[in-house]
Amino acid sequence: MNLVRASALVAWALFFAWLWLSGAADRYVGPRTAWVVPFGILLLGAAAVLACLAATSRSDRARPRDVIGLAVLLTPMLALVAVPEPDLGALAVNQRSGPGGVPALGSAPPPRSPSGPLSVVDLQEASRSAEYALRRGVRDGRRVELLGFVSRAASGAGGDFDLARFSIFCCAADAVPYVARIRGAAGAAAPRVDAWVRVRGIVRREGDRFVVVAERVTTDRAPENPYL
Amino acid sequence: MTTVPATLSVRVSRAPAAGLAAAALLAVATIRLTGAGDGAAVQNVVLVFASIVMEALPFVLLGAFVSGLIEVFVPERWFAAVGRLPVRLQVPGAVVGGMAFPVCECGSVPVARRLILRGVHPAAGLTFMLAAPVLNPVVLLSTFVAYQGRDAVAMVVGRAALGAVVAMTAGWALGGGRAARLLVRPRSGEHDHDHDHSEGRAAAVGSHVAADFFFMGRLVVLGGALAALAQLAVPQNAISGVLLSPVTGGLILMAFAFVLSLCSEADAFVAVSFTVFPLGAQLAFLVFGPVLDVKLALLYGATFGRGFVLRLAAVAAPIALVGSLWFGAVVQ
């Protein structure tokens, strides 16, 4: 039994080490809690060493129940082998958005550099706050380049679609969607839902909302860290 | 439990192990080959499931370490002395003790269990378990940082005060009996075991840490899976159109706290983003979440019995809601 338990700790220690070294942890934990991964490596490593010490000094019979318990403990790793690099996409945007596409539970946008390039977050927040728009320089005629995934597809070539990104605080469980409306580029093929695209265009104010009139829409790879 | 001295000769029933390994490999291969994992719902669930477990497991292990160190290094006479104190001193003392432990709710369960087993009154043990995730300095600091510019001091004081009230009330209400009645008796050879520590203290700590991690970790995994499925089944936009009074707002956020199953060390950053909800409702989220969520329900059920979960909800939810309403009225 001690050896089975030690095996679980060794497996998790190695898994956390892989998460950290490969950068894959960015997909699961937010910037404010990213320290949990190296913290986990230290704890799991220490626990694995002590558990192996216990296993060598006192060995006992492992029951089938312990093996099942080990399988349960390893399930998250197996899930990620079965579904590598899972993403939050259009389904999550729809589930977490209220009327008008704003986050259903509200939003406190992630900190943005006042002089950095605009993103989907800025367009949505600027549509809700004139002060935010002024602070971030979101205005009619400004050229932008946005990277995001399609959360609502256009009905045809050159049609409007929604471009989305997520922001997370603690972990993917609390991801908040941000959506920008894109006026499609004339004649451009309609990108499919969940496809990552790069939109180059011009900001235009329509009523109390900022949209982007696309000049060019190209498919692109999802970034290593999909969150803003 | 049969022990084999000194040599690494462990006998595992090979048939179940081989069968499980084969089933796991078959499931993974099937999912990869058929593309079943490409579905949006599957990806959502796997991502949320994995993220909850990754956040929680280090804190479970931290609690297991503390529990193991208590078991091996704290002398029996200390617990005997604490156990002789009147309960009315042990309970507030447990609140103070909770302020010193930087563990979230997953880590406090094994520590509380160990304290109760060693003679601390069950009411004090439960109070510690419920107070530590809310009152420890890391949580209060993260709450302050998250709410900077938005009544940060009031939120910190409110969270600490209401958290202490919930912890002490629930501790008194649920911990009035003997430890033997409160704790689920472990199955033979599982999780709890007598130690003579003759194998050395390091090995003894290792054995306890491994046992607690093995026991709690499985429940965190199951709880994470349930929380991920619940998030898929109950979308956040379900509240769109619901009239958000302070009462409904508090109830809704307490329900979300239960489903989201976040760690208390970072949940303030999530709560502050709930700008649709009044401040009092956000406080209800911050107080109720560390007390009871999906993964904690499984942990509590395995440690204290299934009935404990319902009794805790019956005590904690009204106090958290009423306290948050009063807080909201005072602050706003």
Interface residues (C-beta under 8 A of the other chain):
Chain A: M1 N2 L3 V4 R5 A6 A8 L9 W12 F16 L19 A25 R27 Y28 V29 G30 R32 T33 V36 V37 F39 G40 L43 L44 A46 A47 V49 L50 A51 C52 L53 A54 A55 T56 S57 R58 S59 D60 R61 A62 R63 P64 R65 D66 V67 I68 G69 L70 A71 V72 L73 L74 T75 P76 L78 A79 L80 V81 A82 V83 P86 D87 L88 G89 A90 L91 A92 N94 Q95 R96 S97 G98 P99 P103 A104 L105 G106 S107 A108 F169 C170 C171 A172 A173 D174 V176 D194
Chain B: M1 T2 T3 V4 P5 A6 T7 L8 S9 V10 R11 V12 S13 P16 A17 L20 A24 A27 V28 I31 R32 G37 A40 A41 V42 Q43 N44 V46 L47 V48 F49 A50 S51 I52 V53 M54 E55 L57 P58 L61 L62 A64 F65 S142 G189 E190 E199 G200 A202 A203 A204 V205 G206 S207 V209 A210 A211 F213 F214 G217 R218 V221 L222 G224 A225 A227 A228 Q231 L232 P235 Q236 N237 A238 I239 S240 G241 F256 L260 S261 L262 C263 E265 A266 D267 F269 V270 V272 S273 F274 T275 V276 F277
